């Protein structure tokens, strides 16, 4: 069991779409122009066709990498560069192992990943890993003027995030065909709900993981068994007496 389970609990009804969280993240993590590590989804107001009055108010929903418990992006990575940190449950990218193939990008239902145009590796939200190592909260959490974002360890019942989640009113925004068990939770009513897409793992990666890799390991196992068998014969079977051949 992981020691920590870092997560974010968001009261999207408090979001005013100021985009302070997006700007803070961009500056803190040196995100290149034209790309973002986080976002704010918008549910436009819906008019009642009978009386032309507003039926549903506009709604703003902040988000970022969901740091899922069942991450399809990890399954799509051919080198192991994308992995789940077993210490805190976050999904991280080892840039030394990343080959920039981008297979993990369509495997994320939330569109949380992009290929860095200069570094040629995949980048995404890491819950401000560098700030956390300094004992600080993620930049988006600190910057939010309405404190809509609450960050913490769900395994610590005393954390504010765990207390909010314990009220039992939180929801996850998921794709019906790809429930990755996200660790971004929204309090009460949140909109929109239909924007995550079905995860897509490129066919070559799927074939490697489900067909080629097992065959490779089977071949390795058979070869290893043959080597061990030969070694066992040499150690256990008695050697022939050379003198008997000359008689």
NORKAKA-V291385 format. One record per residue. SS is DSSP state (H for helix, E for strand, L for the rest). PSI is psi as a letter, one per 30 degrees, with the letter a starting at -180 (none if undefined). BURIAL is + if it has 16 or more other C-alpha atoms within 10 Angstrom, else -. Layout:
{{SS,PSI,BURIAL} {SS,PSI,BURIAL}}
//
This chain:
{{L,k,-} {L,k,-} {L,e,-} {L,l,+} {L,i,+} {E,k,+} {E,l,+} {E,k,+} {E,k,+} {E,k,+} {L,i,+} {H,f,+} {H,f,+} {H,f,+} {L,k,+} {L,g,+} {L,h,+} {L,f,-} {L,g,+} {H,e,+} {H,e,+} {H,e,+} {H,e,+} {H,e,+} {H,e,+} {H,e,+} {H,e,-} {H,e,-} {L,g,+} {L,h,-} {L,k,+} {L,l,-} {L,k,-} {L,f,-} {L,l,-} {L,k,+} {L,f,+} {E,l,+} {E,l,+} {E,j,+} {E,k,+} {E,k,-} {E,j,+} {L,l,-} {L,k,-} {E,k,-} {E,k,-} {L,j,-} {L,f,-} {L,e,-} {L,g,-} {L,g,-} {L,l,-} {E,k,-} {E,e,-} {E,k,-} {L,l,-} {L,k,-} {E,k,+} {E,k,+} {E,j,+} {E,l,+} {E,l,+} {E,a,+} {L,k,+} {L,f,+} {L,i,+} {L,l,+} {L,f,+} {L,i,-} {L,j,+} {H,f,+} {H,e,+} {H,e,+} {H,f,+} {H,f,+} {L,k,+} {L,f,+} {L,f,-} {L,g,-} {L,e,+} {E,k,+} {E,l,+} {E,k,+} {L,j,-} {L,f,-} {L,e,-} {L,g,+} {L,f,+} {L,l,+} {E,k,+} {E,l,+} {E,j,+} {L,j,-} {L,f,-} {L,f,-} {L,f,-} {L,k,+} {L,g,-} {L,g,+} {L,f,-} {L,g,+} {L,f,+} {L,f,+} {L,e,+} {L,f,+} {L,f,+} {L,j,+} {L,f,+} {L,g,+} {L,h,+} {L,f,+} {L,l,+} {E,l,+} {E,k,+} {L,k,-} {L,f,-} {L,e,-} {L,f,-} {L,h,-} {L,l,+} {E,k,+} {E,l,+} {L,l,+} {L,k,+} {L,g,+} {L,h,+} {L,i,+} {H,e,+} {H,e,-} {H,e,-} {H,e,-} {H,f,-} {L,g,-} {L,g,-} {L,l,-} {L,l,+} {L,k,+} {H,e,+} {H,e,+} {H,e,+} {H,e,+} {H,f,+} {L,j,+} {L,f,-} {L,g,-} {L,h,-} {L,f,+} {E,k,+} {E,k,+} {E,k,+} {E,a,+} {E,j,+} {L,f,+} {L,f,+} {L,j,-} {L,f,-} {L,f,-} {L,l,-} {H,e,+} {H,e,+} {H,e,+} {H,e,-} {H,e,+} {H,e,+} {L,f,-} {L,f,-} {L,g,-} {L,g,-} {E,k,+} {E,l,+} {L,k,+} {L,j,+} {L,l,+} {E,k,+} {L,e,-} {L,f,-} {E,i,+} {L,j,+} {L,g,+} {L,i,-} {L,l,+} {L,h,+} {E,j,+} {E,k,+} {E,k,+} {E,k,+} {L,b,-} {L,k,-} {L,k,+} {L,l,+} {L,l,+} {L,f,-} {L,g,-} {L,f,-} {L,k,+} {L,l,+} {L,k,+} {L,k,+} {L,j,+} {L,j,+} {L,k,-} {H,e,-} {H,e,-} {H,e,+} {H,e,+} {H,e,-} {H,e,-} {H,e,+} {H,f,-} {H,e,-} {H,e,-} {H,e,-} {H,e,-} {H,e,-} {H,e,-} {H,e,-} {H,e,-} {H,e,-} {H,e,-} {H,e,-} {H,e,-} {H,e,-} {H,e,-} {H,e,-} {H,e,-} {H,e,-} {H,e,-} {H,e,-} {H,e,-} {H,e,-} {H,e,-} {H,e,-} {H,e,-} {H,e,-} {H,e,-} {L,k,-} {L,k,-} {L,l,-} {L,k,-} {L,j,-} {H,e,-} {H,e,-} {H,f,-} {H,f,-} {H,f,-} {L,none,-}}
//
